[in-house]
Amino acid sequence: MNTDLVWFKSSYSSSGGGECVEVAASSGMVHVRDSKDTSGPQLAVEPGAWASFVSFAAEQPLPA
């Protein structure tokens, strides 16, 4: 686990929701983790894959 990463959450995340992910960028990778378990597992994906995921998620309808 890389401890030198600078993690951030979306400005749309509330402090009480508990359903957030945190994201950090490093050279050639985007890291993603659960904000409730910051010492838990992390995903590391290439920037293009992350951009595709974010675009896909933004196009999906919000649940009712």
Secondary structure, DSSP 8 states (H G I E B T S, - for coil): --TT---B--TT--SS----EEEEEETTEEEEEETT-TTS-EEEE-HHHHHHHHHHHHHS----
